[in-house]
Amino acid sequence: GISTLPPYSFNHCYFLQNVRLSENLTKIQSNAFGGCCSLYNIRLPESLKEIGNSAFTFTLLRDLTIPKGVSSVKASAFSSPFNAWRSYPRCAMRPMFTAQRISSILRWVSIIPL
């Protein structure tokens, strides 16, 4: 499986809600899930070592367990300023992904109902 989730790989996938990542994943790069304003549940694998800049900004993550092996969490990895949603209108728009983008995304991770 893939070991690194590339930058911006799910960026602004507005209707992404639940994610389960590959057990081989060691690095989530910058903005991988930035702007996924419906994302409230993600399961991080025990193999994870690094979480990049702004990887989860503007998400709805409520309860997240960071695996013990994570040695680096970059700046603003989980930032979502208070009341930012009121000024973030794109969350009300249609998702910005095509069949081609979904196909390329699915080679990186498995999206499985939790």
C-alpha positions as CSV (number, residue, x, y, z in Angstrom):
1,G,0.0,0.0,0.0
2,I,0.9,3.6,-0.2
3,S,3.0,5.1,2.6
4,T,2.6,8.8,2.0
5,L,-0.7,10.7,1.4
6,P,0.3,13.5,-1.1
7,P,-0.4,17.2,-0.5
8,Y,-4.0,18.3,-1.3
9,S,-5.1,14.8,-2.1
10,F,-8.6,15.3,-0.6
11,N,-8.5,19.1,-0.3
12,H,-12.0,20.5,-0.4
13,C,-13.8,17.2,-0.8
14,Y,-16.7,18.9,0.9
15,F,-18.9,15.9,1.5
16,L,-16.3,13.5,2.8
17,Q,-17.4,12.4,6.2
18,N,-15.7,9.2,7.3
19,V,-12.2,8.0,6.4
20,R,-10.2,4.9,7.3
21,L,-6.6,5.1,6.1
22,S,-4.3,2.4,5.0
23,E,-2.4,0.6,7.7
24,N,0.8,1.2,5.8
25,L,0.5,5.0,5.8
26,T,3.4,6.8,7.6
27,K,2.9,10.4,6.4
28,I,0.0,12.7,5.7
29,Q,1.3,15.7,3.8
30,S,0.2,19.3,3.8
31,N,-3.5,20.1,3.3
32,A,-4.4,16.5,2.5
33,F,-7.8,16.9,4.1
34,G,-7.8,20.7,4.3
35,G,-11.3,22.2,3.7
36,C,-13.1,18.9,4.1
37,C,-15.7,20.7,6.1
38,S,-18.0,17.6,6.5
39,L,-15.2,15.3,7.8
40,Y,-16.0,14.4,11.3
41,N,-14.5,10.9,11.7
42,I,-11.1,9.6,10.7
43,R,-9.1,6.6,11.9
44,L,-5.4,7.2,11.8
45,P,-3.2,4.1,11.4
46,E,-0.7,3.0,14.1
47,S,2.0,3.2,11.4
48,L,1.6,7.0,11.1
49,K,4.7,9.0,11.9
50,E,4.0,12.5,10.5
51,I,1.1,14.9,10.0
52,G,1.8,17.8,7.7
53,N,1.0,21.5,7.8
54,S,-2.7,22.2,7.7
55,A,-3.5,18.6,7.0
56,F,-6.9,18.8,8.7
57,T,-7.7,22.5,8.7
58,F,-11.4,23.4,8.4
59,T,-12.7,19.9,9.3
60,L,-15.3,18.9,11.8
61,L,-13.1,16.4,13.6
62,R,-14.4,16.0,17.2
63,D,-12.6,13.0,18.6
64,L,-9.3,11.9,17.2
65,T,-6.7,9.5,18.6
66,I,-3.1,10.3,17.5
67,P,-1.1,7.1,17.3
68,K,1.8,6.8,19.7
69,G,4.3,6.5,16.9
70,V,3.6,10.0,15.6
71,S,6.7,12.1,16.1
72,S,5.9,15.2,14.1
73,V,2.7,17.3,13.9
74,K,3.4,20.3,11.7
75,A,2.0,23.9,12.1
76,S,-1.8,24.4,12.0
77,A,-2.3,20.7,11.4
78,F,-5.7,20.8,13.0
79,S,-6.6,24.5,13.0
80,S,-10.2,25.6,12.5
81,P,-10.7,29.1,13.8
82,F,-13.8,29.7,15.9
83,N,-16.8,30.7,13.8
84,A,-14.8,30.3,10.6
85,W,-17.7,28.2,9.1
86,R,-19.8,31.3,8.8
87,S,-17.3,32.8,6.4
88,Y,-16.5,29.6,4.6
89,P,-19.4,29.4,2.0
90,R,-17.8,26.8,-0.2
91,C,-19.0,24.2,2.2
92,A,-22.5,24.7,0.9
93,M,-21.4,24.1,-2.7
94,R,-21.2,20.9,-4.7
95,P,-18.2,18.6,-4.2
96,M,-15.3,19.4,-6.5
97,F,-14.3,16.0,-7.6
98,T,-14.8,14.0,-10.8
99,A,-14.8,10.3,-11.5
100,Q,-11.2,10.7,-12.6
101,R,-10.2,12.3,-9.3
102,I,-12.2,9.7,-7.3
103,S,-10.3,7.0,-9.2
104,S,-6.9,8.5,-8.4
105,I,-7.9,9.1,-4.7
106,L,-8.9,5.5,-4.2
107,R,-5.5,4.2,-5.0
108,W,-4.2,6.0,-1.9
109,V,-6.7,5.1,0.7
110,S,-9.8,3.0,1.3
111,I,-12.9,4.8,2.4
112,I,-14.8,2.4,4.5
113,P,-17.8,3.0,6.7
114,L,-16.7,2.9,10.3
